[in-house]
Amino acid sequence: AVACDKASFDFIKEAAAYPGSEIDRKRKGRGDEKINVIYPDIDMERYWEVCEQAQVGSVEYEIEKLS
């Protein structure tokens, strides 16, 4: 489940900001960390570390394109 969360986080990071959104107003775009714009107290890198240290799951994943 952690890998699925990490993949979702990475997809959000690589996505363009929705025009007119808070993220757009903060001038965040493709490749920018967007979660902390809305939730500034959350350190996502620390979150992933804690998940792995607690052995909740791995953050490693592989995306497979389906045709």
N, C-alpha and C positions, 0 to 999 in steps of 0.2 A: 504493500500500500504506500510506503514511503517513496518508492521509485515512481509511482503514478503521480504522487503529489509533486515530486521534483520535476518530472516531465511537464506537468501543467504549469509550474512556476517558470520553467525555461521557455515554454511557448508564449506565456504572457510577456516575458522579458523581451522576446524577439518580435513581438507584435507592435504594430503602429498604435499610437494612442487614438482613442475615439475622439473625433473632433468635438470640441466644446467641453470635454470632460475635465475633471480636476487634474488628471494626469497630463492632458493636453495643455491646460493653463500653466502647469509647472514646467512646460517644455520638455517633457520626457518623451522619448521615442524609441525606435527599434534599438535593442541592445541595452537600454537603460533599465535599472531596477525600479519597478513601479509599485510594488507592494508597500514599500516604506513611505511612499507619497501619501497613501491613505492611512497606513498604520505605522507611524514613525517610530514607535517604541519596539517594533519587532525587527530583530536582526536575523534575517533569513539564513545567512551563512552559519550563524551559531545554532539555529534551529536544526539545520541538516546535520551538523556535528553531533548535537545532543541525541538526535534520533539514532544515528549510527552507534554512538557510545552506549546508549541504552539498549542496543540490539533490537530496536523496534523494526528495523528493516534497513535495506541498503538504498542508497540514493542512485546507484548505478542502474542505467536503463539503456535499451536499444530501441530505436524507432524503426519500424518496418512499414514501408509503403505498400499498400494493397492496390492492385490494379483491377 
